[in-house]
């Protein structure tokens, strides 16, 4: 879910460089979800 959109936007504005660095990193390190590494809480 989205969570607290207003709080996130305030954090993002106050932490622009951290956010930009994370987006650059994540673009190169995407999470690969497969059947083998997926987590399903109802089956934990």
mmCIF file as gemmi writes it, N, C-alpha and C atoms, coordinates in Angstrom:
data_model
loop_
_atom_site.group_PDB
_atom_site.id
_atom_site.type_symbol
_atom_site.label_atom_id
_atom_site.label_alt_id
_atom_site.label_comp_id
_atom_site.label_asym_id
_atom_site.label_entity_id
_atom_site.label_seq_id
_atom_site.pdbx_PDB_ins_code
_atom_site.Cartn_x
_atom_site.Cartn_y
_atom_site.Cartn_z
_atom_site.occupancy
_atom_site.B_iso_or_equiv
_atom_site.pdbx_formal_charge
_atom_site.auth_seq_id
_atom_site.auth_asym_id
_atom_site.pdbx_PDB_model_num
ATOM 1 N N . UNK Axp A 1 ? 0.84 -1.182 0 1 0 ? 1 A 1
ATOM 2 C CA . UNK Axp A 1 ? 0 0 0 1 0 ? 1 A 1
ATOM 3 C C . UNK Axp A 1 ? 0.881 1.24 0 1 0 ? 1 A 1
ATOM 4 N N . UNK Axp A 2 ? 0.271 2.348 -0.189 1 0 ? 2 A 1
ATOM 5 C CA . UNK Axp A 2 ? 1.017 3.595 -0.328 1 0 ? 2 A 1
ATOM 6 C C . UNK Axp A 2 ? 1.618 4.089 0.978 1 0 ? 2 A 1
ATOM 7 N N . UNK Axp A 3 ? 0.993 3.866 2.095 1 0 ? 3 A 1
ATOM 8 C CA . UNK Axp A 3 ? 1.501 4.411 3.347 1 0 ? 3 A 1
ATOM 9 C C . UNK Axp A 3 ? 1.143 5.885 3.48 1 0 ? 3 A 1
ATOM 10 N N . UNK Axp A 4 ? 1.934 6.622 4.231 1 0 ? 4 A 1
ATOM 11 C CA . UNK Axp A 4 ? 1.684 8.039 4.487 1 0 ? 4 A 1
ATOM 12 C C . UNK Axp A 4 ? 2.345 8.867 3.379 1 0 ? 4 A 1
ATOM 13 N N . UNK Axp A 5 ? 1.588 9.169 2.347 1 0 ? 5 A 1
ATOM 14 C CA . UNK Axp A 5 ? 2.113 9.853 1.161 1 0 ? 5 A 1
ATOM 15 C C . UNK Axp A 5 ? 2.678 11.224 1.517 1 0 ? 5 A 1
ATOM 16 N N . UNK Axp A 6 ? 1.982 11.979 2.331 1 0 ? 6 A 1
ATOM 17 C CA . UNK Axp A 6 ? 2.453 13.323 2.693 1 0 ? 6 A 1
ATOM 18 C C . UNK Axp A 6 ? 3.766 13.263 3.462 1 0 ? 6 A 1
ATOM 19 N N . UNK Axp A 7 ? 3.874 12.336 4.411 1 0 ? 7 A 1
ATOM 20 C CA . UNK Axp A 7 ? 5.11 12.201 5.186 1 0 ? 7 A 1
ATOM 21 C C . UNK Axp A 7 ? 6.263 11.786 4.276 1 0 ? 7 A 1
ATOM 22 N N . UNK Axp A 8 ? 5.995 10.894 3.333 1 0 ? 8 A 1
ATOM 23 C CA . UNK Axp A 8 ? 7.041 10.479 2.41 1 0 ? 8 A 1
ATOM 24 C C . UNK Axp A 8 ? 7.504 11.649 1.551 1 0 ? 8 A 1
ATOM 25 N N . UNK Axp A 9 ? 6.578 12.419 1.044 1 0 ? 9 A 1
ATOM 26 C CA . UNK Axp A 9 ? 6.946 13.566 0.201 1 0 ? 9 A 1
ATOM 27 C C . UNK Axp A 9 ? 7.802 14.569 0.976 1 0 ? 9 A 1
ATOM 28 N N . UNK Axp A 10 ? 7.476 14.783 2.245 1 0 ? 10 A 1
ATOM 29 C CA . UNK Axp A 10 ? 8.275 15.687 3.078 1 0 ? 10 A 1
ATOM 30 C C . UNK Axp A 10 ? 9.674 15.11 3.272 1 0 ? 10 A 1
ATOM 31 N N . UNK Axp A 11 ? 9.755 13.8 3.557 1 0 ? 11 A 1
ATOM 32 C CA . UNK Axp A 11 ? 11.058 13.167 3.724 1 0 ? 11 A 1
ATOM 33 C C . UNK Axp A 11 ? 11.853 13.241 2.423 1 0 ? 11 A 1
ATOM 34 N N . UNK Axp A 12 ? 11.193 12.959 1.326 1 0 ? 12 A 1
ATOM 35 C CA . UNK Axp A 12 ? 11.862 12.969 0.022 1 0 ? 12 A 1
ATOM 36 C C . UNK Axp A 12 ? 12.433 14.356 -0.294 1 0 ? 12 A 1
ATOM 37 N N . UNK Axp A 13 ? 11.67 15.397 -0.024 1 0 ? 13 A 1
ATOM 38 C CA . UNK Axp A 13 ? 12.131 16.765 -0.273 1 0 ? 13 A 1
ATOM 39 C C . UNK Axp A 13 ? 13.325 17.116 0.617 1 0 ? 13 A 1
ATOM 40 N N . UNK Axp A 14 ? 13.312 16.633 1.85 1 0 ? 14 A 1
ATOM 41 C CA . UNK Axp A 14 ? 14.393 16.924 2.791 1 0 ? 14 A 1
ATOM 42 C C . UNK Axp A 14 ? 15.625 16.045 2.566 1 0 ? 14 A 1
ATOM 43 N N . UNK Axp A 15 ? 15.468 14.978 1.79 1 0 ? 15 A 1
ATOM 44 C CA . UNK Axp A 15 ? 16.543 14.008 1.581 1 0 ? 15 A 1
ATOM 45 C C . UNK Axp A 15 ? 16.742 13.713 0.1 1 0 ? 15 A 1
ATOM 46 N N . UNK Axp A 16 ? 16.713 14.75 -0.717 1 0 ? 16 A 1
ATOM 47 C CA . UNK Axp A 16 ? 16.759 14.572 -2.165 1 0 ? 16 A 1
ATOM 48 C C . UNK Axp A 16 ? 17.965 13.76 -2.626 1 0 ? 16 A 1
ATOM 49 N N . UNK Axp A 17 ? 19.142 14.056 -2.116 1 0 ? 17 A 1
ATOM 50 C CA . UNK Axp A 17 ? 20.336 13.328 -2.559 1 0 ? 17 A 1
ATOM 51 C C . UNK Axp A 17 ? 20.269 11.851 -2.161 1 0 ? 17 A 1
ATOM 52 N N . UNK Axp A 18 ? 19.809 11.574 -0.932 1 0 ? 18 A 1
ATOM 53 C CA . UNK Axp A 18 ? 19.659 10.174 -0.505 1 0 ? 18 A 1
ATOM 54 C C . UNK Axp A 18 ? 18.686 9.436 -1.412 1 0 ? 18 A 1
ATOM 55 N N . UNK Axp A 19 ? 17.574 10.063 -1.733 1 0 ? 19 A 1
ATOM 56 C CA . UNK Axp A 19 ? 16.573 9.451 -2.596 1 0 ? 19 A 1
ATOM 57 C C . UNK Axp A 19 ? 17.137 9.211 -3.993 1 0 ? 19 A 1
ATOM 58 N N . UNK Axp A 20 ? 17.783 10.217 -4.558 1 0 ? 20 A 1
ATOM 59 C CA . UNK Axp A 20 ? 18.37 10.077 -5.894 1 0 ? 20 A 1
ATOM 60 C C . UNK Axp A 20 ? 19.426 8.97 -5.922 1 0 ? 20 A 1
ATOM 61 N N . UNK Axp A 21 ? 20.243 8.892 -4.867 1 0 ? 21 A 1
ATOM 62 C CA . UNK Axp A 21 ? 21.259 7.841 -4.783 1 0 ? 21 A 1
ATOM 63 C C . UNK Axp A 21 ? 20.608 6.465 -4.706 1 0 ? 21 A 1
ATOM 64 N N . UNK Axp A 22 ? 19.556 6.346 -3.922 1 0 ? 22 A 1
ATOM 65 C CA . UNK Axp A 22 ? 18.848 5.069 -3.806 1 0 ? 22 A 1
ATOM 66 C C . UNK Axp A 22 ? 18.246 4.651 -5.147 1 0 ? 22 A 1
ATOM 67 N N . UNK Axp A 23 ? 17.59 5.572 -5.824 1 0 ? 23 A 1
ATOM 68 C CA . UNK Axp A 23 ? 16.971 5.261 -7.118 1 0 ? 23 A 1
ATOM 69 C C . UNK Axp A 23 ? 18.032 4.818 -8.122 1 0 ? 23 A 1
ATOM 70 N N . UNK Axp A 24 ? 19.165 5.477 -8.148 1 0 ? 24 A 1
ATOM 71 C CA . UNK Axp A 24 ? 20.253 5.089 -9.055 1 0 ? 24 A 1
ATOM 72 C C . UNK Axp A 24 ? 20.748 3.688 -8.707 1 0 ? 24 A 1
ATOM 73 N N . UNK Axp A 25 ? 20.932 3.409 -7.415 1 0 ? 25 A 1
ATOM 74 C CA . UNK Axp A 25 ? 21.389 2.093 -6.979 1 0 ? 25 A 1
ATOM 75 C C . UNK Axp A 25 ? 20.349 1.023 -7.317 1 0 ? 25 A 1
ATOM 76 N N . UNK Axp A 26 ? 19.092 1.306 -6.98 1 0 ? 26 A 1
ATOM 77 C CA . UNK Axp A 26 ? 18.036 0.31 -7.183 1 0 ? 26 A 1
ATOM 78 C C . UNK Axp A 26 ? 17.825 0.008 -8.661 1 0 ? 26 A 1
ATOM 79 N N . UNK Axp A 27 ? 18.015 0.987 -9.51 1 0 ? 27 A 1
ATOM 80 C CA . UNK Axp A 27 ? 17.875 0.776 -10.952 1 0 ? 27 A 1
ATOM 81 C C . UNK Axp A 27 ? 18.873 -0.261 -11.456 1 0 ? 27 A 1
ATOM 82 N N . UNK Axp A 28 ? 20.025 -0.335 -10.802 1 0 ? 28 A 1
ATOM 83 C CA . UNK Axp A 28 ? 21.062 -1.297 -11.196 1 0 ? 28 A 1
ATOM 84 C C . UNK Axp A 28 ? 20.982 -2.598 -10.406 1 0 ? 28 A 1
ATOM 85 N N . UNK Axp A 29 ? 20.183 -2.628 -9.333 1 0 ? 29 A 1
ATOM 86 C CA . UNK Axp A 29 ? 20.121 -3.778 -8.42 1 0 ? 29 A 1
ATOM 87 C C . UNK Axp A 29 ? 18.674 -4.177 -8.144 1 0 ? 29 A 1
ATOM 88 N N . UNK Axp A 30 ? 17.925 -4.391 -9.19 1 0 ? 30 A 1
ATOM 89 C CA . UNK Axp A 30 ? 16.508 -4.716 -9.032 1 0 ? 30 A 1
ATOM 90 C C . UNK Axp A 30 ? 16.322 -6.042 -8.289 1 0 ? 30 A 1
ATOM 91 N N . UNK Axp A 31 ? 15.26 -6.132 -7.537 1 0 ? 31 A 1
ATOM 92 C CA . UNK Axp A 31 ? 14.928 -7.349 -6.811 1 0 ? 31 A 1
ATOM 93 C C . UNK Axp A 31 ? 14.32 -8.34 -7.802 1 0 ? 31 A 1
ATOM 94 N N . UNK Axp A 32 ? 14.875 -9.527 -7.826 1 0 ? 32 A 1
ATOM 95 C CA . UNK Axp A 32 ? 14.365 -10.585 -8.693 1 0 ? 32 A 1
ATOM 96 C C . UNK Axp A 32 ? 13.556 -11.556 -7.834 1 0 ? 32 A 1
ATOM 97 N N . UNK Axp A 33 ? 12.232 -11.506 -7.954 1 0 ? 33 A 1
ATOM 98 C CA . UNK Axp A 33 ? 11.363 -12.401 -7.194 1 0 ? 33 A 1
ATOM 99 C C . UNK Axp A 33 ? 11.076 -13.626 -8.047 1 0 ? 33 A 1
ATOM 100 N N . UNK Axp A 34 ? 11.377 -14.783 -7.485 1 0 ? 34 A 1
ATOM 101 C CA . UNK Axp A 34 ? 11.108 -16.051 -8.166 1 0 ? 34 A 1
ATOM 102 C C . UNK Axp A 34 ? 10.298 -16.94 -7.222 1 0 ? 34 A 1
ATOM 103 N N . UNK Axp A 35 ? 9.824 -18.051 -7.709 1 0 ? 35 A 1
ATOM 104 C CA . UNK Axp A 35 ? 9.108 -18.992 -6.838 1 0 ? 35 A 1
ATOM 105 C C . UNK Axp A 35 ? 10.019 -19.502 -5.737 1 0 ? 35 A 1
ATOM 106 N N . UNK Axp A 36 ? 11.311 -19.6 -6.029 1 0 ? 36 A 1
ATOM 107 C CA . UNK Axp A 36 ? 12.267 -20.126 -5.069 1 0 ? 36 A 1
ATOM 108 C C . UNK Axp A 36 ? 12.547 -19.156 -3.917 1 0 ? 36 A 1
ATOM 109 N N . UNK Axp A 37 ? 12.595 -17.837 -4.184 1 0 ? 37 A 1
ATOM 110 C CA . UNK Axp A 37 ? 12.933 -16.885 -3.121 1 0 ? 37 A 1
ATOM 111 C C . UNK Axp A 37 ? 11.752 -16.046 -2.647 1 0 ? 37 A 1
ATOM 112 N N . UNK Axp A 38 ? 10.565 -16.309 -3.159 1 0 ? 38 A 1
ATOM 113 C CA . UNK Axp A 38 ? 9.384 -15.539 -2.742 1 0 ? 38 A 1
ATOM 114 C C . UNK Axp A 38 ? 9.001 -15.881 -1.302 1 0 ? 38 A 1
ATOM 115 N N . UNK Axp A 39 ? 8.465 -14.905 -0.597 1 0 ? 39 A 1
ATOM 116 C CA . UNK Axp A 39 ? 7.981 -15.119 0.762 1 0 ? 39 A 1
ATOM 117 C C . UNK Axp A 39 ? 6.488 -14.858 0.779 1 0 ? 39 A 1
ATOM 118 N N . UNK Axp A 40 ? 5.749 -15.813 1.266 1 0 ? 40 A 1
ATOM 119 C CA . UNK Axp A 40 ? 4.291 -15.681 1.393 1 0 ? 40 A 1
ATOM 120 C C . UNK Axp A 40 ? 3.975 -15.85 2.882 1 0 ? 40 A 1
ATOM 121 N N . UNK Axp A 41 ? 3.539 -14.762 3.508 1 0 ? 41 A 1
ATOM 122 C CA . UNK Axp A 41 ? 3.368 -14.769 4.965 1 0 ? 41 A 1
ATOM 123 C C . UNK Axp A 41 ? 2.349 -15.816 5.431 1 0 ? 41 A 1
ATOM 124 N N . UNK Axp A 42 ? 1.348 -16.09 4.644 1 0 ? 42 A 1
ATOM 125 C CA . UNK Axp A 42 ? 0.346 -17.082 5.058 1 0 ? 42 A 1
ATOM 126 C C . UNK Axp A 42 ? 0.906 -18.499 5.033 1 0 ? 42 A 1
ATOM 127 N N . UNK Axp A 43 ? 2.067 -18.681 4.418 1 0 ? 43 A 1
ATOM 128 C CA . UNK Axp A 43 ? 2.689 -20.015 4.354 1 0 ? 43 A 1
ATOM 129 C C . UNK Axp A 43 ? 3.958 -20.079 5.197 1 0 ? 43 A 1
ATOM 130 N N . UNK Axp A 44 ? 4.188 -19.044 6.006 1 0 ? 44 A 1
ATOM 131 C CA . UNK Axp A 44 ? 5.416 -19.008 6.819 1 0 ? 44 A 1
ATOM 132 C C . UNK Axp A 44 ? 5.308 -19.874 8.038 1 0 ? 44 A 1
